[in-house]
Amino acid sequence: MNRMKRLMRTPYLPLHLMIVPGLILVLIYCYGPMIGIIIAFEKYIPVKGFFHSEWIGFENFRYIFDLPDTVTVLKNTVYIAFLKIIAGLITPIVFSLLLNELRKEWFKKGIQTLIYLPHFLSWVILGGVLLDILSPSSGIVNELLVKIGIEPIFFLGSNAWFPYVLVASDVWKEFGFSTIIYLAALTSINPTLYEAAVVDGANRWKQTLYVTIPGILPIIVLMATLSLGNILNAGFEQVFNLYSPQVFESGDIIDTFVYRIGLIDGQFGPATAIGLFKSVVSFVFISTAYLLAYRFANYRIF
């Protein structure tokens, strides 16, 4: 009782109460549907429901991992997600360092706005833009290639090019958001460190190397470790709007695979099984990422 009274008197109580509506929504829409996990262990028939379908244990998992496409899908997912993590980490760091060197504040803010804008657009819109830009017949990219004597490239229909189109377009859409984070970190660096570096004879490159980068290193470590949780998230919306059967070999990922076998083919049990497998592996990566973030960047949720 005394503990409850102390809690009610704490100055943080209003802040905790502000979390309650969001927590309720998370419980209803994120944790409530988790009852459907049982489908992964059943020969699920919709008319029978969760609790009356035949229980078959791990048969759905065996079926999924016996499919010849499963290994390819897993490789594609990890490969594309890994490239996105690396490119999505390096690009905003480099761009924020370049923006930080601009002295015209109006120009700097204008560039920030332009690179941040794609973040607010859906992949339905950006997918249509990319289809027009990369079209082998009338796309501006291939028209430029033809003018310099290079044969048109079917970027969205070539297994050799498609993964890199995914990575490049994802960076284009999202690096503006990460750039703002690094720019905010740059403002926290003590200006006297630059003054001391100038006194020691450091040029702009050495100031960047020995003052700027060490100053934002904790944020870089934090962003890198947190991104480990997305190693199995290669971007369903993006891939779904850009891929076709021609590029299943290099572009099919776990989420699109689940969509096809679950909603298109009606194999609900196997689709839930591979979705559950992905969730378990992602949970392990996210837990590891937060542990590393706490150990190396002193990052804590609570």
N, C-alpha and C positions, 0 to 999 in steps of 0.2 A: 504493500500500500504506500509506504514511504517512498519507494522507488518510483511509483507511478506519479506521486505528487511532485517529486523532483523533475520528472520528465515533463509534466504539464507546465512547470515554471521555467523551463529552459528557453533561452531566447531563440533557439533554433526550431522550436515547435511549429511556428507558422510556415517555415520553409519546408518542414517535413510534411505538413498538411497539404502544401501545394503539390506534392508528388502523388498524393492519394488518387486523384482522378486518372492520371496517366498510368498508375500502377493497376488500377481496376481494368482499364482498357487492355493493358498487356496481358493480364490474367485471363480476360475473356477471349481475346482474339489470337493470342500467341500460345498460352498454356492450355486453354480449354480444348482446342482442336487436337491436342497431343493424344487424346484418347484414340484417335485414328491410327496410331502406331500399331495397334493390334492387327491391322490389316496385313502388315508385313509377315505375320505368322499364320495367316489363314488362306484358304482357298475362297477368297471373298466373293460373295454373290450379293449385289446391292439389295435385292428383294428380301434377303434373309437378315441383313444388317450385321453389325459388328459381333453381336453375341450369339448368333445362331449359325454363322458360317463355319465350315469344317476347319478345325485346327490342324495345321500340317507342319508346325515347327519351323525349321530352317530350310524347308524345301524351296521357298521362293529365293532365298539367298543362293542356294546351290544352282538353281535355274539361271539366275542372273549372271553368276560368275562362270557358268558354262557357255554363255553366249559368246560367239567370236567377236562381237562388236564391243564388249564391255572393256576389255583391256585397251583398245584404241580410244574409247571415250575417256577413260581415266587418264591416259597419257596426254590426250588433247587438253583436258581440263587443267592438269597440273602445269603443262608446258605454257599454255596461253596465260593462265593466272600468274605464273612465275615471271613471264615477260612483262605482264602488266604491272606487277609489283616493282620490278627493277626500273622500268621506264617511268612509272608513275612516281618513283622516288627521286630519280636523277633529274628529270626534266624540270620540276618546280624549283629544285634547289638551284640549278644553273640559272633559271629565268629570274628567280628572286634576287640572286646576286647581281645579275645584269640590271634589273630594275632599280636596285639599291644605289647603283652608280649614277642614275639620272638625277640631274639637278633641277630641271624644269618640273615643278610639282604638278602643273596642269597636264603636262604630257604624260607623266608617270601615272596619274590617276586615270587618264583616258585609256592607257594601255591596260591597266588593271581591269577596268570595266569591260573592255573588249574580250580579254581572255577569260573572264569570269562568266560572260553571258551564256556560252554553250552549256554550262552546268545546269541551267534552268530549263533547258529544252529536253523533251522526251526523245527516246530512241526511235519512236515512230517518225518524228519530224526529221531528226538527223539521219535516220536510215534512208528516207526519201532524198535528202540532200546528197548523201554519199552515192546513192544509185545514179543520180544525175551526173555528179562530178566524175565518177569512175566508169561510166558507161563506155564499152569498147567502141561504140559507133559515134556517139555525139558528146561524150564527156570531155570536159576541158583538159583533164590530165592527158588523155590519149591524143587529143588534138595537138597538144604541145609536143608529145613524143613523136608524132608523125612529122611535125615541122622540123625536128632535129634529126630525122632519119631513122627513128626507132619504130618497130612494128607495134601496133596497139596491143595492150595487155588486158586480159579479162581478169581484173583484180578480184572480183567477187565470185568468179567461177573457176579459179585456179587454186588447186590445193597447195601449190608452192607459195602463193601470195596471200591467201586468205587469212592465215593467223596473224600476219604482220599488219594487214589492214585493220584487223580487230584491235591490235595493240595500239597502232598509231591513232585510230579514231577515238579510242578510249582515253588516251593521253590528251588529245585535242579537247575532249569534252570536260575532263576533270582536273587538268593540271592547274587551271586558274584558281580553283578552290584551295589546293595545297599551297600554291604560291602565296596566298594571303596569310596562311599560317606561318610560313617562313619569314615573310616580311614583318609580321608582328614580332617574331623572335629576334629579328635584326634590330628592331628599335630598342630592345632591352640591353643591348651591348653598351657598356660604359664608353662614352666618347673619349675619355682620357686615355684609354688604351690605344686609340688611333693616334692621339697626340704624342704619346710616348714612342709609338712605332715610327712616326715621322721624324722625331728627334734622333732616333737611332739610325735613320737613313733608309727606312723601308719604303719602297715604291708601292703603287696601288696593288700590284699582284701579290707582293709579300704581305701587305696589310690584310688582304683577303685570305691568304694562306695561313697566317699565324695569329690573326685576331678574329676575323669574321667567321671562318669555318669552325674554329674551336668554340666560339661564342654560341653558335646554333647547334653544336654537336649533340647536346642532350635532346633537343627536339627531333633531330635526324634519327637518333637511336630510338626514340619513342615511336615515331611514325613507322620506322622499319619493323620494329617488333610487333606493333599492333597490326600491321599489314599481313603478318603470318596467318592470322585468323581467316584471311580471304583466299588461302591457297587453293581451295576447292570451289571458289566462286569466280568463274570466268565471265560472268555477265549474261544471264538468260535473255534479258530484253534486247541487248545489243545483238547477240548471235541470232536470236529468233527472227529479228527484223532484217538481217543481212544474209543469212545462209540459205543454201538450197541443196537438194540431193547431190549436186555436183561436188560439193565440198564437205560432205559428211566425213570423209576420210581424215580431213585435217581440222574441221571446224565443229564437229559434233561434240558437245560437252555433256556432263552429267544431267544438268537441268533440262536441256532440250531432249536428251535421251529419255528421261522420266516422262516428259510431256508426250512424246510419241507413243511409248509403250503403255502409258497409263490412260491418257485422254483419247488418243487416236485409236490404239489397238484394244483398249478396254481391259488390259492386264493390270488390274489395280494392285494385286498382291505384290508381284515383282517390282512394279514402279515404286510402291511404298518401301519395299525392302532396300532398294538402292538409294532412295532418298534418306532412309534411316541410317544407312551406312555412311553416306556423306555427312549427315548431321553429327554422328559420333566422331568421325575423323576431324571435322571442323571444330567440335567442342574441345578435342585434345589440343589442336593447334592454338585455339583461342586461349585456353588455360595456360599453355606454355608461353604464349605471347605476353600475357599479362604478368606472368611470373618473371619473364625477362625484362619487361618494362619496369617492374617494381625494383628489380635487382640492379639494373644498369642505368635507369633514368629516374628512379625514385617516383614512379608514377603509381598512384593508388586511386581506386574508384571510391573507396570509403576511408 
